[in-house]
Amino acid sequence: MTFKGLLVIFLSLGLTSGTYIDLFAPNNSCPVIWTSNISGVGSLRISADGNYIVVGYSSYGGPSTNGNSSVAMFSGNSSRPLWAYSTGINEFVDQSPSAVSLSDDGAYISTGGNIGQYPASMAVLGRSGSVPLWTFRPAFDPAATTRFGQPYVASAISGNGEYVAAHAMLAGTTGSVSSIIIMFRRSSGTPLWFHNTTDYTHPTDLAPISLSYEGAYLATIDPLTHTLYMFSQHDNQTLWTGKGSWNTVMISGTGDFVATGNNTTVKIFGKDSNTTLLSITASSIYLSDFSRDGSTVVAITDPNDSNSTLHLYDRFTGKELFNASPAPDVDMASVSSDGSETAAVTEPGGLFVYTRSGSLICRTKQGSGNRTLVAISGDGRFVVTGNSQLTYMEVASPNQTPYILAIVAGTASAAAAAVFLTLLTIRVKRRHRGVSASSGTI
């Protein structure tokens, strides 16, 4: 008999009045698999199956010292990194640690950030080691010595790992800024094409950029003009552009839908035109994530405030699926590929994981700091957070494991329930065999 068959029998025997044992209750802590003492986390990604994690972080000695901006790769079964790669000395690393992007299978990584100090550059790496497959450093005015004279590069790698896109902000000594969008094949550091935008004044941040799963479509925003650009991978001609003071953009896996937002509006566009398909308007609303299947929009109103609220919307109907204010200072959220699970974090380190209908699956508090980052795996089974530490957790999903089992003393159902609990314990132990819960260092 299968485990599912035993589950049905034992649940049937246990569904009577009496004492209850919570197995994975909605208010239970998300089970921690391991923690690592990496801090200064500025960027965080997890593979679709949750087996690989990549983090961009910085070490910083203070206002008068330089820092080290680095990328580290982890597997799900160890708190010790597989490798760490230094992207170079960076005097502004406290404000711009390495930004990372990860293919869905965790096989390839692209990096970015403030790459103003040699030998820093954008890099593409494989899962097997810290030696880059190739690096790319945009040309810029070498006489520019201020922060605003140094290049910012944001990168995105396609879900299948075959294409890499970059958006570079380059400044000269006169204060003029060039915004350059670049497309590569992952197998080569030679650009397929460039697209130059108009010169403006100093850049203030990395450019949001997103690639569809096969790299067929690229969406990005110029952080200087807040213009949304939509490209095909084939050439440097825009499919369309859109004005709107946009500050973030995310594209669905197929490239059919593009989500973008500013501080008052979240909009959905199709890949073929800038005609609005869906508009969500609220005071102080920010797009936090967009599911890869294009079904679910995640937004936060009043982030980092005592009134902050998490909102989930159905992309097709525009209907709000649920909203929740689990704690003050909800900062950001990450959604699984099909929108079935959403992980939200508060600034001080609180984590709350919800179903698409708003049921709380699990919650916990891990680490502390000025900001907490979060990423949930595409299958919704694992979640990682980063602040003063890196924490890798499992999501105890109610659609995989029963919440409550009834046990009635002195009846056959009690014995059946006891057997079931024993089998469940064995199953969980086997599932986590070889997984360490200890802390690690680099």
Sequence and secondary structure as in RCSB ss.txt:
>XXXX:A:sequence
MTFKGLLVIFLSLGLTSGTYIDLFAPNNSCPVIWTSNISGVGSLRISADGNYIVVGYSSYGGPSTNGNSSVAMFS
GNSSRPLWAYSTGINEFVDQSPSAVSLSDDGAYISTGGNIGQYPASMAVLGRSGSVPLWTFRPAFDPAATTRFGQ
PYVASAISGNGEYVAAHAMLAGTTGSVSSIIIMFRRSSGTPLWFHNTTDYTHPTDLAPISLSYEGAYLATIDPLT
HTLYMFSQHDNQTLWTGKGSWNTVMISGTGDFVATGNNTTVKIFGKDSNTTLLSITASSIYLSDFSRDGSTVVAI
TDPNDSNSTLHLYDRFTGKELFNASPAPDVDMASVSSDGSETAAVTEPGGLFVYTRSGSLICRTKQGSGNRTLVA
ISGDGRFVVTGNSQLTYMEVASPNQTPYILAIVAGTASAAAAAVFLTLLTIRVKRRHRGVSASSGTI
>XXXX:A:secstr
  HHHHHHHHHHHH SSSEEEESS TTSB  EEEEE    EEEEEE TTSSEEEEEEEEE  TTS EEEEEEEEE
TT SS SEEEEEEEETTTTT   EEEE TTS EEEEEEE  STT  EEEEETT SS SEEE     TT  SGGGS
 EEEEEE TTSSEEEEEEEEE TTS EEEEEEEEETT SS SEEEE   BS   S   EEE TTS EEEEEETTT
TEEEEEETT SSEEEEE S   EEEE TTSSEEEEE SSEEEEEESS   EEEEEE TTEEEEEE TTS EEEEE
ESTTSTT EEEEEETTT  EEEEE  SS EEEEEE TTSSEEEEEETTSEEEEEETTS EEEEEE   SS  EEE
E TTSSEEEEESSSEEEEE   TTTS SEEEE TTSHHHHHHHHHHHHHHHHHHHHTTT   SEE  
